[in-house]
Amino acid sequence: MTRLPSLFLSHGAPTLPIDPSMPRAEFAALSTQVPRPEAILMLSAHWGTAQPLASTADRPETIHDFYGFPRQLYEIQYPAPGAPDVARRAAVLLNEHGLVADTQSHGLDHGAWVPMLLMFPHADVPVAQLSIQPHRDAAHHFRVGRALRALKDDGVMVIGSGQITHNLRAADFSARPEDADPRVLEFTDWFETKLAAHDTDALLDYRLQAPHAALMHPTDEHLLPVFAALGAADDDYTLGIQSLGTYQKALAMTNYVFGTA
């Protein structure tokens, strides 16, 4: 079996599936560029708990965890089968690595089902969610990813879903893509340079070392999933970058593939 990459996806706004001005086709293209997984373990920025919880739902519900959006969004269902065996295995691995974890039934929030809908529109890849810990740091989530590495040998793709920059207060929803704040590029360039150099120490210390880190991420729940994906990657990973642009002045969308050498 081909050893799978791990991924980080910038899932954008909930309107991504219905907004023709947003990069929808690129997610479909990405799904053709990576091996098809037997199942997916998804860590979304929108499910946060004190300790890691893995969802054992057989048929996870589509959670519409947003308000004031077009009715069309609330009618979308993503009926992918769950992956309870993957969830239980993930919890075992985490506990074996000293990370107290448990299981419970939980649906798919929009950080999970939005990119899944675009990448696997037939909802035919089983998916389980694993919560993040918003009050824990990057190093904790890197450890989570390290513990999950073994899943890749079983045909399970570990995906972190968040946003490479996420400051809604700095967003201007009337801005054009060409109006992007130049500080966004400074931050993403730094981040990608460190990823390409395999400089994990700098990445885990990004809040002190990366330019404009506090501006790009006033809170870092939308970046924490990237550290889990990085932790799940091979030591000698190859880095694939799918840059989808910057929207609303301050919200960059970039996807990373941590491939096998």
Secondary structure, DSSP 8 states (H G I E B T S, - for coil): -----EEEEE---TTTTT-TTS--HHHHHHHHHS---SEEEEEETT-B-SS-EEE--SS--B-----S--HHHHT--------HHHHHHHHHHHHHTT---EEE---B-HHHHHHHHHH-TT--S-EEEB-B-TTS-HHHHHHHHHHHGGGGGGTEEEEEEE-SS--GGG--TT--GGG--HHHHHHHHHHHHHHHTT-HHHHHTHHHHSTTHHHH-SS-TTTHHHHHHHHHS-TT-EEEEEEEEEETTTEEEEEEEEE--
